[in-house]
Amino acid sequence: MEIDVIKLTNLRNEEHAQFQTNFNDLVRKYTPATLGIEPQYTSYSPLYAAELNALGVIRKSVLTDEIANMDTLRDTTIAGLKDAVSSAGRHYNADIVTAVKRVAVVFDSYGNICKRNYDAETAAISNLVSELQGNHAAALTTLGLTEWVQQLETQNKNFDALKSNRYYENAASAQQNMKLIRTDIDISYRAIVKRINALIEVNGETAYSLFVKELNERIAAFNILIAQRKGRTAVSPKTTAASTSGAIAK
């Protein structure tokens, strides 16, 4: 027996806060002392409170969703580009594989852009696009990704223009704060999960079975939600790139 896996980054802000509330309620129900996670919960608790506070600020702004959606849009495009490049790396055409290697080096040099705060991400995307369209334009053409990069450039400029508008400053600040808080609380949550799973292995499952069962039921419900949303909205970057140029195999 162990606690199941959930990809918390796939949850929207409201969903993420609800999941953490469910988790926090279960921990309090069975008590941190009984679960053997008192030090870990002491670190987790203020982060949970901070997330609820940040969500409250976000809810007060009718403009926040637009900023968050535009940020998600450019994050999705970056993910699509990376998936398309990864897929093309397995192509039978040597020219395409060579182009992949050139473009992949650029993406690798920027790391996980989407984890940066708003301003840093905007600057990084701008530099990434400039480098791809400059020194690696031919490789993009070979891979059929020129329009993808143009789309990313447009999305990034639109986001920057929106955030620069003074009416959006409070909303953007709240959303950025939430992004950082979520990263911290996810680390803390995983530390608790790791601790409990280790204790189950050492001490047996008797003291933890009810807690794990209830938590896994909640994890399953959120995983179904994530899967359903992906099923409704997912568009394969591999298919899109292939239909654009005919160069990349599905």
Residue pairs with C-beta under 8 A, 6 or more apart in sequence:
1 200
1 205
1 208
1 209
1 212
2 197
2 200
2 212
3 193
3 196
3 197
3 212
3 215
3 216
3 219
4 215
4 216
4 219
4 220
4 223
5 219
6 19
6 219
6 222
6 223
7 226
8 16
8 19
8 182
8 186
8 189
9 182
9 186
10 226
10 230
11 19
11 222
11 226
13 55
13 58
13 68
13 178
13 182
14 55
15 222
15 225
16 51
16 182
17 51
17 52
17 55
19 218
19 222
20 48
20 51
20 185
20 189
21 48
21 52
22 218
23 189
23 215
23 218
24 44
24 45
24 48
26 211
26 214
26 215
26 218
27 35
27 37
27 41
27 192
29 211
30 210
30 211
32 38
32 40
32 41
32 42
34 207
35 196
35 199
35 207
35 208
35 211
36 195
36 196
36 199
37 192
37 195
37 196
40 188
40 191
40 192
40 195
41 192
43 188
43 191
44 185
44 188
44 189
44 191
44 192
47 181
47 184
47 185
47 188
48 185
50 181
50 185
51 178
51 181
51 182
51 185
54 174
54 177
54 178
54 181
55 178
57 174
57 177
58 64
58 171
58 174
58 175
58 178
61 170
61 171
61 174
63 167
63 168
63 171
64 171
64 172
64 174
64 175
66 162
66 168
67 159
67 162
67 163
67 168
67 171
67 172
67 175
68 175
70 155
70 158
70 159
70 162
71 118
71 121
71 159
71 175
73 155
73 159
74 121
74 125
74 152
74 155
74 156
74 159
75 114
77 148
77 151
77 152
77 155
78 113
78 114
78 125
78 152
79 114
79 237
80 148
80 235
80 237
80 240
81 107
81 145
81 148
81 149
81 152
81 237
82 107
83 237
83 238
84 143
84 145
84 148
84 237
84 238
84 240
84 241
84 248
85 100
85 103
85 104
85 107
85 143
85 145
87 237
87 238
87 241
87 248
87 249
88 96
88 97
88 99
88 100
88 143
88 241
88 247
88 248
88 249
89 97
89 100
89 101
89 104
90 249
91 97
91 100
91 247
91 248
91 249
92 249
93 247
95 142
96 142
96 143
96 247
96 248
98 139
99 138
99 139
99 140
99 142
99 143
100 139
100 143
102 136
102 139
103 132
103 136
103 139
103 140
103 143
103 145
106 128
106 131
106 132
106 136
107 128
110 124
110 127
110 128
113 121
113 124
113 125
113 128
114 121
115 183
116 124
117 176
117 179
117 180
118 159
118 163
118 172
118 175
118 176
122 156
122 159
122 160
122 163
125 152
125 153
125 156
126 153
126 156
129 149
129 152
129 153
129 156
132 140
132 149
133 140
133 149
133 153
137 146
140 146
140 149
141 245
142 245
142 247
143 241
143 245
143 247
143 248
144 241
144 242
144 244
144 245
144 246
144 247
144 248
145 241
145 244
147 244
148 237
148 240
148 241
162 168
163 169
163 172
196 208
196 211
196 212
199 208
200 208
200 212
205 212
238 248
238 250
239 250
241 247
241 248
242 248
242 249
242 250
